[in-house]
Amino acid sequence: MRILLSLALTVGVASQASAEELKVYAAAAVRSPLLEMAADYEAATGNKVVCVFDTAGATEQKFRADPAAALLITTQALIAEREKSGVLKDGVIVRLGDTVAGFAVPPGSPKPDISTPAKLKAALLSARRIAFSDPARGATVGTHFMKVIETLGIKDEVLQKAAVAPDGVETMRLVLEKNADLGVSQMSEIVQANRDALVGPFPREFDLATTFSLWHRADVSPAARTFVALITSPASRAKLAAEGFR
């Protein structure tokens, strides 16, 4: 409550009289906690937050294509790459946290042993239907999964029974609706969808930890800066931790 009151005072009476709409493009990995933060911000300030979620790559592309976009939340690696190429410039980066790629099953289903490459291979071959997010749309975990199944020598077998989803949220919908026996996604996306669905991370040999960061232009509005302050507050970082981030 103290944080919300502080935010309201920071934005001031003028914001209440003329509400601002903030457009935020964010990777699906932060969906649940970000929506909670947006609701808190709207209640405290009277401003409106519009969140658009997608894969890490598609999120960044949509952000750049929208002149009205205020904030971008995607992988640190992608932000660094775009800054180096000059596509993103004159901006501020704030690290939010890391999440790990992992596997999910429909809640109540037996959880396969995926602790070693050999056991993961066996689990993938025995699964009837596998869902993962689309590498062609910039999905971080989907891109990694393609490399893993190629390394394991089972790419063709897996793809024959795969459902390629637009993003991690859709991947988890397929799992929870039992349209996939095994799902591959960020562990934060799995936890946010249903904690009971979580199987665990990739074996150590294939571990994938992804850092997510927030980026905004240096001349972003005061209202947007206030939302950034909320997102990066200790209370909000605790929300991220509770939703699968470290």
WOLIN-V875859 format. One record per backbone hydrogen bond with DSSP energy under -1.0 kcal/mol. NH is the residue of the N-H (numbers start at 1). CO is the residue of the C=O. Records with the same first field share a line. If there is no record, write none. Layout:
NH = CO ; CO
//
This chain:
5 = 1
6 = 2
7 = 3
8 = 4
9 = 5
10 = 6
11 = 7
12 = 8
17 = 13
18 = 14
22 = 48
24 = 50
25 = 71
26 = 52
27 = 73
28 = 54
30 = 27
31 = 28
34 = 30
35 = 31
36 = 32
37 = 33
38 = 34
39 = 35
40 = 36
41 = 37
42 = 38
43 = 39
44 = 40
45 = 41
46 = 42
48 = 20
50 = 22
52 = 24
54 = 26
57 = 138
58 = 137
59 = 55
60 = 56
61 = 57
62 = 58
63 = 59
64 = 60
65 = 61
66 = 63
69 = 66
70 = 23
71 = 23
72 = 215
73 = 25
74 = 213
76 = 211
79 = 75
80 = 76
81 = 77
82 = 78
83 = 79
84 = 80
85 = 81
87 = 82
88 = 82
92 = 216
94 = 214
96 = 212
97 = 212
99 = 210
101 = 208
102 = 185
103 = 200
104 = 183
105 = 197
109 = 106
120 = 116
121 = 117
122 = 118
123 = 119
124 = 120
125 = 121
126 = 122
127 = 123
130 = 161
131 = 182
132 = 163
134 = 165
137 = 134
138 = 135
139 = 134
143 = 139
144 = 140
145 = 141
146 = 142
147 = 143
148 = 144
149 = 145
150 = 146
151 = 147
152 = 148
154 = 149
158 = 154
159 = 155
160 = 156
161 = 158
162 = 159
163 = 130
165 = 132
171 = 167
172 = 168
173 = 169
174 = 170
175 = 171
176 = 172
177 = 173
178 = 175
179 = 174
181 = 129
182 = 129
183 = 104
184 = 131
185 = 102
187 = 100
190 = 186
191 = 187
192 = 188
193 = 189
194 = 190
197 = 194
198 = 195
199 = 103
200 = 103
202 = 101
206 = 203
207 = 204
210 = 99
212 = 97
213 = 74
214 = 94
215 = 72
216 = 92
218 = 90
220 = 217
225 = 221
226 = 222
227 = 223
228 = 224
229 = 225
230 = 226
231 = 227
232 = 228
233 = 230
237 = 233
238 = 234
239 = 235
240 = 236
241 = 237
242 = 238
243 = 239
244 = 241
245 = 240
246 = 98
//
